[in-house]
Amino acid sequence: METVILFGSPHRDGNTIQIVNALSDGLKQKGYNVRMLYLNDLNIRPCQGCYACIPKGTCKINDDMKDIRKYMIDSDLIVYATPVYWYGPSGQLKLAMDRGISFLDNEYSSRLKGKKVVTLMTCAEDNTDTFQPALDMFKKTFDLLGLEYAGSVEAPGCVVGKKIKKEFIQKVKKLAKAI
Ligand SMILES: Cc1cc2nc3c(=O)[nH]c(=O)nc-3n(C[C@H](O)[C@H](O)[C@H](O)COP(=O)(O)O)c2cc1C
């Protein structure tokens, strides 16, 4: 099983990476191939809304989204991982999501149809409501893209420079087993 992680945090040693690593380790133990994409380090231009991609799935912009797109097409499982930025995903992840319009064809059928998807999020507030707008956005997006939402873990109350609470790591390990 091929997995690609769209990692939307700019921090390789921050909060979100901790739950991402727990999922990645759990999946590797099950024999999955896991590819991590540090979106912050990639060149992803904003979608220009020209719809030139719709007929063939080829975007006019020549940047790293070409490879990201290929890895997503080649994967069985796609992981969207992000800190909450103003009640939504980070800009790094949102740029990649917008460019994902190229996964739709003329009939609004999805070139990603049938793949599984998981979301992982962290935030600072000690309140799970904080995740709701992003969760709603993910669900509607995945419905349109024909992706099967296979689970999510949200870790609130994250403090910069501190370890994520064990309960969230446990939740992620459980999710990795269940997928
Ligand atoms: C631009 C920005 C916006 C943020 N917006 C929110 C927010 O709306 N709610 C919240 O609880 N935390 C917010 N945070 C805090 C981060 O979600 C939190 O610190 C997260 O765990 C950081 O993950 P990271 O270490 O992987 O980058 C924000 C942080 C930044 C930098």
The ligand as an SDF file (V2000), in Angstrom:
LIG
                    3D

 31 33  0  0  0  0  0  0  0  0999 V2000
   -0.6390   31.8340   11.5730 C   0  0  0  0  0  0  0  0  0  0  0  0
   -1.0990   30.9700   12.7220 C   0  0  0  0  0  0  0  0  0  0  0  0
   -2.4500   30.8250   12.9580 C   0  0  0  0  0  0  0  0  0  0  0  0
   -2.9080   30.0330   14.0120 C   0  0  0  0  0  0  0  0  0  0  0  0
   -4.2490   29.9090   14.2250 N   0  0  0  0  0  0  0  0  0  0  0  0
   -4.6910   29.1500   15.2480 C   0  0  0  0  0  0  0  0  0  0  0  0
   -6.0930   29.0460   15.5240 C   0  0  0  0  0  0  0  0  0  0  0  0
   -6.9420   29.5980   14.8300 O   0  0  0  0  0  0  0  0  0  0  0  0
   -6.4730   28.2840   16.5950 N   0  0  0  0  0  0  0  0  0  0  0  0
   -5.5610   27.6340   17.3890 C   0  0  0  0  0  0  0  0  0  0  0  0
   -5.9600   26.9650   18.3490 O   0  0  0  0  0  0  0  0  0  0  0  0
   -4.2330   27.6960   17.1240 N   0  0  0  0  0  0  0  0  0  0  0  0
   -3.7780   28.4320   16.0910 C   0  0  0  0  0  0  0  0  0  0  0  0
   -2.4290   28.5150   15.8400 N   0  0  0  0  0  0  0  0  0  0  0  0
   -1.4870   27.6710   16.6250 C   0  0  0  0  0  0  0  0  0  0  0  0
   -1.0720   26.3820   15.9170 C   0  0  0  0  0  0  0  0  0  0  0  0
   -2.1910   25.7190   15.3310 O   0  0  0  0  0  0  0  0  0  0  0  0
   -0.4220   25.3960   16.8940 C   0  0  0  0  0  0  0  0  0  0  0  0
    0.6270   26.0020   17.5840 O   0  0  0  0  0  0  0  0  0  0  0  0
    0.0530   24.1480   16.1700 C   0  0  0  0  0  0  0  0  0  0  0  0
    0.1340   23.0640   17.0590 O   0  0  0  0  0  0  0  0  0  0  0  0
    1.4080   24.3600   15.5010 C   0  0  0  0  0  0  0  0  0  0  0  0
    1.8290   23.1820   14.8880 O   0  0  0  0  0  0  0  0  0  0  0  0
    3.3210   22.9960   14.3380 P   0  0  0  0  0  0  0  0  0  0  0  0
    4.2310   23.0150   15.5390 O   0  0  0  0  0  0  0  0  0  0  0  0
    3.3260   21.6920   13.6350 O   0  0  0  0  0  0  0  0  0  0  0  0
    3.5780   24.1230   13.4040 O   0  0  0  0  0  0  0  0  0  0  0  0
   -1.9600   29.3290   14.8260 C   0  0  0  0  0  0  0  0  0  0  0  0
   -0.5940   29.4830   14.5680 C   0  0  0  0  0  0  0  0  0  0  0  0
   -0.1580   30.2950   13.5300 C   0  0  0  0  0  0  0  0  0  0  0  0
    1.3350   30.4530   13.2940 C   0  0  0  0  0  0  0  0  0  0  0  0
  1  2  1  0
  2  3  1  0
  2 30  2  0
  3  4  2  0
  4  5  1  0
  4 28  1  0
  5  6  2  0
  6  7  1  0
  6 13  1  0
  7  8  2  0
  7  9  1  0
  9 10  1  0
 10 11  2  0
 10 12  1  0
 12 13  2  0
 13 14  1  0
 14 15  1  0
 14 28  1  0
 15 16  1  0
 16 17  1  0
 16 18  1  0
 18 19  1  0
 18 20  1  0
 20 21  1  0
 20 22  1  0
 22 23  1  0
 23 24  1  0
 24 25  2  0
 24 26  1  0
 24 27  1  0
 28 29  2  0
 29 30  1  0
 30 31  1  0
M  END
$$$$
